[in-house]
Structure formats: C-alpha cells, structure tokens
Amino acid sequence: MKARKTCLAALSVAFLGCGNGAGTEPSSGGSSPTATLDEAITRLTPAEYTSAVNELFGIAPTAQPVPIGGDSTGAFARVAPSADDVALSDYDSAVAIAMIATSAAHMGTMLQQANCTAPAGNGGSEGAACAAAFINQVAPLAFHNGRVDGPTLAGLNGLYTTVAVTQGAGFSAGVAAVIKEVLQSPYFLYRGLPS
C-alpha cells in the first residue's frame, strides 16, 4: 500500500506541480489544499470536456466525440474501462476534434481568437507566426493547472515546426498536431481541486 501511495504522490507532482499540497494527508473536516491525492485530481467529466473544447476551438458540443474514462462527476468509476481503452478514446476524440477545428469551414473562426489567419497555400513556414499566436492563446486556456511555462510553449511550437515545416505537411496539419497534443495532455484532461 505504501508503494501505491508513493507512486500516486509522484503522479500528483507530475500533474499538479510541486508545492500545492497534493499528496499530503488531509486535515480534519473535508477537502482542503492538503487533500489526499484521490480527492485532489479529477478527470474532466464529459460535459466539462465538451464545454472546454467549445471554448477553445468553437466546436459545438453536439459536433464533438467525447472520450470515456470518468463518471458524470469526473471521478473514476469503480469498474472502469482499461487504461488502454481510455487512452485510445482520448486519442480518437483528439483526432476527430483536430480534423473539425482545422477544416476549411472552421479554421478561420478558430484563428480569430489568436488574431491571425492561415497562410495562403497552407505553407508551414509562412504560418509559423500565426501558429505561435494560436499556441500562446490556447495553451493557457487549456492547461488550467497553472501558468504555461516556456518549455511547454517551446515544445508545442516545436511540434508545429516538425509537422508543418520539417515533414512538409503544412499549416493545417501542424495546427492539428498541436490540438491533438493539447487535448491528450494530462494538464487538459485532469483538474486539481482549488486551493
């Protein structure tokens, strides 16, 4: 049991960062900033997931697939799908949402929030500044567990460059790769209780 708590405490540091009290023993009297790990981390409910995707990318909840994994409260069900099933569902949802978000019918609307437009001809190099603006706008909204640090932003920009420029897939494929990465991140899928 101690090994399980140690492993869970390590996960809390990875998901929530150091210094927020996750993984420490609870005080008497309910939830607090020192709540146990089981109380501190919850997965987005289907309603929260669709609402977040709607806010981030302007895709109506009725047009979105929703990944499996938690019950309606965000807690893990006692008889839950396997971790592989949850991960595959998260991936499938992210791919479908990225396809919708980067479609010709939706791309312009989505990029308005970043105050940029897709480059003519779908050029990856030509779209790098717009992609950076999009990443700077979306990442802080998506990752509610704290401020987005420089290495995270650099990683998302690097992903865009690898797909859009190095692999030659173009602007829309680079932005789609970023969206898929954001939607599968534990910083998007999981929430810590407020301190």
CYANA upper distance limits for C-alpha pairs under 8 A (distance plus 0.5 A):
  1 MET  CA      5 LYS  CA      6.91
  2 LYS  CA      6 THR  CA      6.63
  3 ALA  CA      7 CYS  CA      6.58
  4 ARG  CA      8 LEU  CA      6.54
  5 LYS  CA      9 ALA  CA      6.43
  6 THR  CA     10 ALA  CA      6.74
  7 CYS  CA     11 LEU  CA      6.85
  8 LEU  CA     12 SER  CA      6.73
  8 LEU  CA     23 GLY  CA      8.05
  8 LEU  CA     37 LEU  CA      7.43
  9 ALA  CA     13 VAL  CA      6.99
  9 ALA  CA     22 ALA  CA      7.94
  9 ALA  CA     23 GLY  CA      5.52
  9 ALA  CA     37 LEU  CA      7.36
 10 ALA  CA     14 ALA  CA      6.94
 11 LEU  CA     15 PHE  CA      6.56
 12 SER  CA     16 LEU  CA      6.03
 12 SER  CA     17 GLY  CA      7.58
 12 SER  CA     22 ALA  CA      6.59
 12 SER  CA     23 GLY  CA      6.93
 12 SER  CA     37 LEU  CA      7.15
 12 SER  CA     41 ILE  CA      8.25
 13 VAL  CA     17 GLY  CA      5.06
 13 VAL  CA     18 CYS  CA      5.87
 13 VAL  CA     22 ALA  CA      7.83
 15 PHE  CA    186 PRO  CA      7.15
 15 PHE  CA    187 TYR  CA      7.01
 15 PHE  CA    190 TYR  CA      8.37
 16 LEU  CA     20 ASN  CA      7.84
 16 LEU  CA     22 ALA  CA      7.80
 16 LEU  CA    145 ASN  CA      6.83
 16 LEU  CA    192 GLY  CA      7.31
 20 ASN  CA     33 PRO  CA      7.56
 20 ASN  CA     34 THR  CA      8.41
 20 ASN  CA    195 SER  CA      8.11
 21 GLY  CA     33 PRO  CA      6.30
 21 GLY  CA     34 THR  CA      5.34
 21 GLY  CA     35 ALA  CA      7.89
 22 ALA  CA     33 PRO  CA      7.74
 22 ALA  CA     34 THR  CA      6.52
 22 ALA  CA     35 ALA  CA      6.93
 22 ALA  CA     36 THR  CA      7.00
 22 ALA  CA     37 LEU  CA      6.36
 22 ALA  CA     40 ALA  CA      6.89
 23 GLY  CA     34 THR  CA      7.77
 23 GLY  CA     35 ALA  CA      7.50
 23 GLY  CA     36 THR  CA      5.68
 23 GLY  CA     37 LEU  CA      5.26
 23 GLY  CA     40 ALA  CA      8.42
 24 THR  CA     34 THR  CA      6.05
 24 THR  CA     35 ALA  CA      7.05
 24 THR  CA     36 THR  CA      6.33
 24 THR  CA     37 LEU  CA      8.05
 25 GLU  CA     34 THR  CA      6.71
 25 GLU  CA     35 ALA  CA      6.81
 25 GLU  CA     36 THR  CA      6.14
 26 PRO  CA     30 GLY  CA      8.14
 26 PRO  CA     31 SER  CA      7.77
 26 PRO  CA     32 SER  CA      7.48
 26 PRO  CA     34 THR  CA      5.70
 26 PRO  CA     35 ALA  CA      5.04
 26 PRO  CA     36 THR  CA      6.20
 27 SER  CA     31 SER  CA      8.38
 27 SER  CA     32 SER  CA      7.56
 27 SER  CA     34 THR  CA      7.25
 27 SER  CA     35 ALA  CA      7.82
 30 GLY  CA     35 ALA  CA      8.50
 31 SER  CA     35 ALA  CA      6.04
 31 SER  CA     39 GLU  CA      7.93
 32 SER  CA    195 SER  CA      7.24
 33 PRO  CA    193 LEU  CA      8.19
 33 PRO  CA    194 PRO  CA      7.71
 33 PRO  CA    195 SER  CA      5.10
 35 ALA  CA     39 GLU  CA      6.42
 35 ALA  CA     40 ALA  CA      6.40
 36 THR  CA     40 ALA  CA      6.58
 37 LEU  CA     41 ILE  CA      6.77
 39 GLU  CA    193 LEU  CA      8.15
 40 ALA  CA    191 ARG  CA      8.38
 40 ALA  CA    192 GLY  CA      5.52
 40 ALA  CA    193 LEU  CA      5.76
 41 ILE  CA    190 TYR  CA      6.93
 41 ILE  CA    191 ARG  CA      6.07
 41 ILE  CA    192 GLY  CA      5.09
 41 ILE  CA    193 LEU  CA      7.23
 42 THR  CA     74 GLY  CA      5.93
 42 THR  CA     75 ALA  CA      6.21
 42 THR  CA     76 PHE  CA      8.40
 42 THR  CA    190 TYR  CA      6.00
 42 THR  CA    191 ARG  CA      5.78
 42 THR  CA    192 GLY  CA      6.86
 42 THR  CA    193 LEU  CA      8.37
 43 ARG  CA     69 GLY  CA      8.36
 43 ARG  CA     70 GLY  CA      6.79
 43 ARG  CA     74 GLY  CA      5.29
 43 ARG  CA     75 ALA  CA      6.91
 43 ARG  CA     76 PHE  CA      8.08
 43 ARG  CA    189 LEU  CA      6.27
 43 ARG  CA    190 TYR  CA      4.83
 43 ARG  CA    191 ARG  CA      6.69
 44 LEU  CA     48 GLU  CA      6.06
 44 LEU  CA     49 TYR  CA      6.21
 44 LEU  CA     70 GLY  CA      7.88
 44 LEU  CA     74 GLY  CA      5.80
 44 LEU  CA    189 LEU  CA      6.15
 44 LEU  CA    190 TYR  CA      6.31
 44 LEU  CA    191 ARG  CA      7.43
 45 THR  CA     49 TYR  CA      6.56
 45 THR  CA     70 GLY  CA      6.77
 45 THR  CA     71 ASP  CA      7.14
 45 THR  CA     72 SER  CA      5.95
 45 THR  CA     73 THR  CA      6.50
 45 THR  CA     74 GLY  CA      5.03
 46 PRO  CA     50 THR  CA      6.72
 46 PRO  CA     66 VAL  CA      6.63
 46 PRO  CA     67 PRO  CA      7.80
 46 PRO  CA     68 ILE  CA      8.28
 46 PRO  CA     70 GLY  CA      8.41
 46 PRO  CA     72 SER  CA      7.38
 47 ALA  CA     51 SER  CA      6.57
 47 ALA  CA     72 SER  CA      8.41
 48 GLU  CA     52 ALA  CA      6.50
 49 TYR  CA     53 VAL  CA      6.72
 49 TYR  CA     66 VAL  CA      7.73
 49 TYR  CA    189 LEU  CA      8.26
 50 THR  CA     54 ASN  CA      6.56
 50 THR  CA     60 ALA  CA      8.30
 50 THR  CA     61 PRO  CA      5.63
 50 THR  CA     64 GLN  CA      7.40
 50 THR  CA     66 VAL  CA      7.48
 51 SER  CA     55 GLU  CA      6.72
 51 SER  CA     61 PRO  CA      7.21
 52 ALA  CA     56 LEU  CA      6.55
 52 ALA  CA    142 ALA  CA      7.99
 53 VAL  CA     57 PHE  CA      6.26
 53 VAL  CA     58 GLY  CA      7.52
 53 VAL  CA     59 ILE  CA      7.02
 53 VAL  CA     61 PRO  CA      8.32
 54 ASN  CA     58 GLY  CA      4.99
 54 ASN  CA     59 ILE  CA      5.15
 54 ASN  CA     60 ALA  CA      6.05
 54 ASN  CA     61 PRO  CA      6.92
 55 GLU  CA     59 ILE  CA      8.30
 56 LEU  CA    138 VAL  CA      6.90
 56 LEU  CA    141 LEU  CA      7.65
 56 LEU  CA    142 ALA  CA      7.64
 57 PHE  CA    101 ALA  CA      6.86
 57 PHE  CA    110 MET  CA      5.98
 58 GLY  CA    101 ALA  CA      8.48
 58 GLY  CA    109 THR  CA      8.14
 58 GLY  CA    110 MET  CA      6.89
 59 ILE  CA     63 ALA  CA      7.12
 59 ILE  CA     64 GLN  CA      7.62
 59 ILE  CA    100 ILE  CA      8.22
 59 ILE  CA    101 ALA  CA      7.68
 60 ALA  CA     64 GLN  CA      7.39
 64 GLN  CA     93 SER  CA      8.18
 64 GLN  CA     96 ALA  CA      8.16
 64 GLN  CA     97 ILE  CA      7.06
 65 PRO  CA     93 SER  CA      5.97
 65 PRO  CA     96 ALA  CA      7.68
 65 PRO  CA     97 ILE  CA      8.04
 66 VAL  CA     89 SER  CA      8.44
 66 VAL  CA     90 ASP  CA      8.45
 66 VAL  CA     93 SER  CA      6.56
 67 PRO  CA     86 VAL  CA      7.57
 67 PRO  CA     89 SER  CA      5.38
 67 PRO  CA     90 ASP  CA      5.50
 67 PRO  CA     92 ASP  CA      8.21
 67 PRO  CA     93 SER  CA      6.35
 68 ILE  CA     81 PRO  CA      8.41
 68 ILE  CA     85 ASP  CA      8.49
 68 ILE  CA     86 VAL  CA      6.26
 68 ILE  CA     89 SER  CA      6.59
 68 ILE  CA     90 ASP  CA      7.82
 69 GLY  CA     76 PHE  CA      7.22
 69 GLY  CA     77 ALA  CA      8.33
 69 GLY  CA     80 ALA  CA      7.25
 69 GLY  CA     81 PRO  CA      7.08
 69 GLY  CA     86 VAL  CA      5.95
 70 GLY  CA     74 GLY  CA      5.47
 70 GLY  CA     75 ALA  CA      5.93
 70 GLY  CA     76 PHE  CA      5.15
 70 GLY  CA     77 ALA  CA      6.58
 70 GLY  CA     80 ALA  CA      8.19
 71 ASP  CA     75 ALA  CA      6.25
 71 ASP  CA     76 PHE  CA      6.61
 71 ASP  CA     77 ALA  CA      6.32
 76 PHE  CA     80 ALA  CA      7.22
 81 PRO  CA     85 ASP  CA      6.47
 81 PRO  CA     86 VAL  CA      7.01
 82 SER  CA     86 VAL  CA      6.87
 83 ALA  CA     87 ALA  CA      6.58
 84 ASP  CA     88 LEU  CA      6.54
 85 ASP  CA     89 SER  CA      6.57
 86 VAL  CA     90 ASP  CA      6.62
 87 ALA  CA     91 TYR  CA      6.66
 88 LEU  CA     92 ASP  CA      6.57
 89 SER  CA     93 SER  CA      6.58
 90 ASP  CA     94 ALA  CA      6.61
 90 ASP  CA    183 LEU  CA      8.19
 90 ASP  CA    184 GLN  CA      6.67
 91 TYR  CA     95 VAL  CA      6.64
 91 TYR  CA    180 LYS  CA      7.97
 91 TYR  CA    184 GLN  CA      7.09
 92 ASP  CA     96 ALA  CA      6.72
 93 SER  CA     97 ILE  CA      6.57
 94 ALA  CA     98 ALA  CA      6.49
 94 ALA  CA    179 ILE  CA      7.74
 94 ALA  CA    180 LYS  CA      5.41
 94 ALA  CA    181 GLU  CA      8.50
 94 ALA  CA    183 LEU  CA      6.17
 94 ALA  CA    184 GLN  CA      7.28
 95 VAL  CA     99 MET  CA      6.69
 95 VAL  CA    176 ALA  CA      8.46
 95 VAL  CA    180 LYS  CA      6.53
 96 ALA  CA    100 ILE  CA      6.88
 97 ILE  CA    101 ALA  CA      6.52
 97 ILE  CA    180 LYS  CA      8.45
 98 ALA  CA    102 THR  CA      6.52
 98 ALA  CA    176 ALA  CA      5.43
 98 ALA  CA    177 ALA  CA      8.08
 98 ALA  CA    179 ILE  CA      6.25
 98 ALA  CA    180 LYS  CA      6.66
 99 MET  CA    103 SER  CA      6.54
 99 MET  CA    176 ALA  CA      7.31
100 ILE  CA    106 HIS  CA      7.40
101 ALA  CA    106 HIS  CA      6.12
101 ALA  CA    107 MET  CA      6.38
101 ALA  CA    110 MET  CA      7.40
101 ALA  CA    176 ALA  CA      8.14
102 THR  CA    106 HIS  CA      6.75
102 THR  CA    107 MET  CA      5.35
102 THR  CA    172 SER  CA      6.30
102 THR  CA    173 ALA  CA      8.34
102 THR  CA    175 VAL  CA      7.77
102 THR  CA    176 ALA  CA      6.77
103 SER  CA    107 MET  CA      6.21
104 ALA  CA    108 GLY  CA      8.04
106 HIS  CA    110 MET  CA      6.79
107 MET  CA    111 LEU  CA      6.69
107 MET  CA    118 ALA  CA      8.11
108 GLY  CA    112 GLN  CA      6.80
108 GLY  CA    117 THR  CA      6.85
108 GLY  CA    118 ALA  CA      7.62
109 THR  CA    113 GLN  CA      8.21
110 MET  CA    114 ALA  CA      8.37
111 LEU  CA    115 ASN  CA      6.87
111 LEU  CA    116 CYS  CA      6.25
111 LEU  CA    117 THR  CA      6.55
111 LEU  CA    118 ALA  CA      8.11
111 LEU  CA    134 PHE  CA      7.20
112 GLN  CA    116 CYS  CA      6.55
112 GLN  CA    117 THR  CA      7.69
113 GLN  CA    134 PHE  CA      8.34
113 GLN  CA    137 GLN  CA      7.99
114 ALA  CA    130 CYS  CA      8.10
114 ALA  CA    133 ALA  CA      6.07
114 ALA  CA    134 PHE  CA      5.52
114 ALA  CA    137 GLN  CA      6.39
115 ASN  CA    133 ALA  CA      8.12
116 CYS  CA    130 CYS  CA      5.98
116 CYS  CA    133 ALA  CA      7.89
116 CYS  CA    134 PHE  CA      8.44
117 THR  CA    130 CYS  CA      7.16
118 ALA  CA    122 ASN  CA      7.40
118 ALA  CA    127 GLY  CA      6.82
118 ALA  CA    130 CYS  CA      7.48
118 ALA  CA    171 PHE  CA      7.73
118 ALA  CA    172 SER  CA      8.43
119 PRO  CA    123 GLY  CA      6.64
119 PRO  CA    126 GLU  CA      6.61
119 PRO  CA    127 GLY  CA      5.88
119 PRO  CA    171 PHE  CA      7.95
122 ASN  CA    127 GLY  CA      7.97
122 ASN  CA    170 GLY  CA      5.88
122 ASN  CA    171 PHE  CA      5.59
122 ASN  CA    172 SER  CA      7.12
123 GLY  CA    127 GLY  CA      6.55
123 GLY  CA    164 ALA  CA      8.21
123 GLY  CA    165 VAL  CA      8.50
123 GLY  CA    170 GLY  CA      5.62
123 GLY  CA    171 PHE  CA      6.07
124 GLY  CA    128 ALA  CA      6.84
124 GLY  CA    161 THR  CA      7.86
124 GLY  CA    164 ALA  CA      5.07
124 GLY  CA    165 VAL  CA      5.43
124 GLY  CA    168 GLY  CA      7.56
124 GLY  CA    169 ALA  CA      7.79
124 GLY  CA    170 GLY  CA      4.81
124 GLY  CA    171 PHE  CA      4.91
124 GLY  CA    174 GLY  CA      7.84
125 SER  CA    161 THR  CA      8.32
125 SER  CA    164 ALA  CA      7.91
125 SER  CA    165 VAL  CA      6.39
125 SER  CA    171 PHE  CA      8.35
127 GLY  CA    131 ALA  CA      6.56
127 GLY  CA    171 PHE  CA      6.30
128 ALA  CA    132 ALA  CA      6.63
128 ALA  CA    160 TYR  CA      8.42
128 ALA  CA    161 THR  CA      7.90
128 ALA  CA    171 PHE  CA      8.27
129 ALA  CA    133 ALA  CA      6.77
130 CYS  CA    134 PHE  CA      6.61
131 ALA  CA    135 ILE  CA      6.61
131 ALA  CA    157 ASN  CA      7.98
131 ALA  CA    160 TYR  CA      7.86
131 ALA  CA    171 PHE  CA      8.29
131 ALA  CA    175 VAL  CA      7.09
132 ALA  CA    136 ASN  CA      6.56
132 ALA  CA    157 ASN  CA      6.78
133 ALA  CA    137 GLN  CA      6.67
134 PHE  CA    138 VAL  CA      6.52
135 ILE  CA    139 ALA  CA      6.18
135 ILE  CA    153 LEU  CA      7.62
135 ILE  CA    156 LEU  CA      7.59
135 ILE  CA    157 ASN  CA      7.75
135 ILE  CA    178 VAL  CA      8.28
136 ASN  CA    140 PRO  CA      7.58
136 ASN  CA    153 LEU  CA      7.68
137 GLN  CA    141 LEU  CA      7.61
138 VAL  CA    142 ALA  CA      6.54
139 ALA  CA    143 PHE  CA      6.44
139 ALA  CA    148 VAL  CA      7.34
139 ALA  CA    153 LEU  CA      8.12
139 ALA  CA    182 VAL  CA      7.77
140 PRO  CA    144 HIS  CA      7.29
140 PRO  CA    146 GLY  CA      8.46
140 PRO  CA    147 ARG  CA      6.98
140 PRO  CA    148 VAL  CA      6.23
142 ALA  CA    182 VAL  CA      7.69
142 ALA  CA    187 TYR  CA      8.15
142 ALA  CA    188 PHE  CA      6.04
143 PHE  CA    147 ARG  CA      8.20
143 PHE  CA    148 VAL  CA      7.65
143 PHE  CA    187 TYR  CA      5.57
143 PHE  CA    188 PHE  CA      5.57
144 HIS  CA    187 TYR  CA      7.55
144 HIS  CA    188 PHE  CA      7.57
144 HIS  CA    191 ARG  CA      7.87
145 ASN  CA    187 TYR  CA      6.80
145 ASN  CA    191 ARG  CA      7.11
145 ASN  CA    192 GLY  CA      7.40
148 VAL  CA    152 THR  CA      6.96
148 VAL  CA    153 LEU  CA      7.47
149 ASP  CA    153 LEU  CA      7.02
150 GLY  CA    154 ALA  CA      6.48
151 PRO  CA    155 GLY  CA      6.46
152 THR  CA    156 LEU  CA      6.84
153 LEU  CA    157 ASN  CA      6.67
154 ALA  CA    158 GLY  CA      6.40
155 GLY  CA    159 LEU  CA      6.61
156 LEU  CA    160 TYR  CA      6.84
156 LEU  CA    178 VAL  CA      6.63
156 LEU  CA    181 GLU  CA      8.41
157 ASN  CA    161 THR  CA      6.75
158 GLY  CA    162 THR  CA      6.56
159 LEU  CA    163 VAL  CA      6.76
159 LEU  CA    174 GLY  CA      7.79
159 LEU  CA    177 ALA  CA      7.63
159 LEU  CA    178 VAL  CA      7.17
160 TYR  CA    164 ALA  CA      6.18
160 TYR  CA    165 VAL  CA      8.20
160 TYR  CA    174 GLY  CA      4.96
160 TYR  CA    175 VAL  CA      6.78
160 TYR  CA    177 ALA  CA      7.24
160 TYR  CA    178 VAL  CA      6.77
161 THR  CA    165 VAL  CA      5.60
161 THR  CA    166 THR  CA      6.88
161 THR  CA    174 GLY  CA      7.45
162 THR  CA    166 THR  CA      5.28
162 THR  CA    167 GLN  CA      6.53
162 THR  CA    174 GLY  CA      8.25
163 VAL  CA    167 GLN  CA      5.55
163 VAL  CA    168 GLY  CA      7.12
163 VAL  CA    169 ALA  CA      6.35
163 VAL  CA    170 GLY  CA      7.83
163 VAL  CA    173 ALA  CA      7.26
163 VAL  CA    174 GLY  CA      5.57
163 VAL  CA    177 ALA  CA      7.77
164 ALA  CA    168 GLY  CA      5.84
164 ALA  CA    169 ALA  CA      5.26
164 ALA  CA    170 GLY  CA      4.74
164 ALA  CA    171 PHE  CA      5.87
164 ALA  CA    172 SER  CA      8.17
164 ALA  CA    173 ALA  CA      6.66
164 ALA  CA    174 GLY  CA      4.95
164 ALA  CA    175 VAL  CA      8.47
165 VAL  CA    169 ALA  CA      7.26
165 VAL  CA    170 GLY  CA      6.95
169 ALA  CA    173 ALA  CA      6.21
169 ALA  CA    174 GLY  CA      7.48
170 GLY  CA    174 GLY  CA      6.75
171 PHE  CA    175 VAL  CA      6.69
172 SER  CA    176 ALA  CA      6.54
173 ALA  CA    177 ALA  CA      6.65
174 GLY  CA    178 VAL  CA      6.95
175 VAL  CA    179 ILE  CA      6.75
176 ALA  CA    180 LYS  CA      6.70
177 ALA  CA    181 GLU  CA      6.71
178 VAL  CA    182 VAL  CA      6.68
179 ILE  CA    183 LEU  CA      6.63
180 LYS  CA    184 GLN  CA      6.75
181 GLU  CA    185 SER  CA      6.70
182 VAL  CA    188 PHE  CA      7.21
183 LEU  CA    188 PHE  CA      6.68
183 LEU  CA    189 LEU  CA      7.62
184 GLN  CA    188 PHE  CA      7.56
184 GLN  CA    189 LEU  CA      7.35
185 SER  CA    189 LEU  CA      6.78
186 PRO  CA    190 TYR  CA      6.02
187 TYR  CA    191 ARG  CA      7.82
